[in-house]
Amino acid sequence: MDDPPKMEPHFLNTTDYDEMVKSGAVFARQFGKDEPVLDMIDRNILMRGRNRATPGAWCTGRKSWLMDPCSQWDDVNVVKPGPQAKMLEESLNRLLEDWKSQSNTCT
């Protein structure tokens, strides 16, 4: 996000949120402690409520206004991909295709 790159790392914040989402990048780094953008990521991307676990296959509770869907847990060792896993898969596939195409070229 720094163009040109600076000596000190850029700490991502709320002004970077839209660009982070549009980028399709699966990982981001260098956030300040208790940065509000982390709450935005939890709420909008991970669908995690404040002070709650990130929803996943281990949540057995029903979603309702009165109850946290993750207040009852099942086997935490069972992982089922959610919508964000599809984005990760697509991103990794693009990286692998780029790497394969670069490694097949003669220099």
C-alpha positions in Angstrom: 0.0 0.0 0.0 3.0 2.3 0.4 4.0 3.7 -3.0 6.9 4.2 -3.0 7.8 2.0 -0.1 9.0 3.7 3.0 11.5 2.6 5.6 8.9 2.2 8.3 6.0 -0.2 7.7 2.6 1.2 7.0 0.1 0.3 9.8 -3.3 -0.5 8.2 -6.3 1.4 9.5 -9.9 2.2 8.6 -8.9 4.4 5.7 -7.3 1.3 4.1 -10.3 -1.0 4.6 -12.0 -0.5 1.2 -8.8 -1.1 -0.6 -8.0 -4.2 1.4 -11.4 -5.7 0.6 -11.2 -4.8 -3.1 -7.7 -6.3 -3.3 -9.0 -9.8 -2.7 -5.8 -10.5 -0.6 -6.3 -13.2 2.0 -3.7 -11.9 4.4 -2.8 -8.4 5.7 -0.3 -7.3 8.2 0.8 -4.6 10.4 -2.1 -3.3 12.4 -1.9 -1.1 15.4 -3.0 -2.4 18.8 -6.8 -2.2 19.2 -7.1 -0.7 15.7 -10.8 -0.2 14.8 -10.2 -1.7 11.3 -9.8 -5.1 13.1 -13.4 -4.7 14.4 -14.5 -3.9 10.8 -12.8 -7.1 9.6 -14.3 -9.2 12.4 -17.8 -7.8 11.8 -18.0 -7.5 8.0 -15.7 -10.3 6.7 -15.5 -12.9 9.5 -19.0 -12.3 10.7 -17.8 -12.4 14.3 -19.7 -10.6 17.0 -17.9 -8.5 19.6 -16.2 -10.7 22.2 -17.5 -13.9 20.4 -15.9 -16.7 18.5 -15.8 -16.6 14.8 -18.7 -18.7 13.4 -17.8 -22.0 11.9 -18.8 -25.7 11.7 -18.3 -26.0 15.5 -21.2 -23.7 16.2 -24.3 -25.8 16.9 -26.6 -23.2 18.3 -29.4 -21.6 16.2 -29.0 -18.0 15.1 -31.5 -15.8 16.9 -31.8 -12.4 18.4 -31.5 -13.8 21.9 -28.8 -16.3 21.5 -25.2 -16.4 20.2 -25.0 -19.2 17.5 -21.7 -20.2 19.0 -22.9 -20.5 22.6 -23.1 -24.2 22.0 -20.1 -25.9 20.4 -19.7 -29.2 18.6 -16.4 -30.9 17.7 -13.9 -28.1 17.1 -11.7 -30.5 15.1 -14.3 -30.6 12.3 -13.7 -27.8 9.9 -16.0 -27.0 7.1 -15.1 -24.3 4.6 -17.1 -21.1 4.7 -17.5 -18.3 2.1 -14.1 -16.8 2.9 -12.4 -20.2 2.4 -13.6 -20.0 -1.3 -11.8 -16.7 -1.6 -8.6 -18.2 -0.1 -8.8 -21.2 -2.5 -9.2 -18.9 -5.5 -6.3 -16.7 -4.3 -4.0 -19.6 -3.8 -4.9 -21.1 -7.2 -4.1 -17.8 -8.9 -0.7 -17.7 -7.1 0.1 -21.3 -8.1 -0.9 -20.6 -11.7 1.3 -17.5 -11.8 4.2 -19.5 -10.3 3.7 -22.4 -12.8 3.6 -20.0 -15.7 6.8 -18.2 -14.6 8.7 -21.5 -13.9 7.9 -22.8 -17.4 9.5 -19.9 -19.2 13.0 -20.1 -20.4 15.4 -17.3 -19.5 
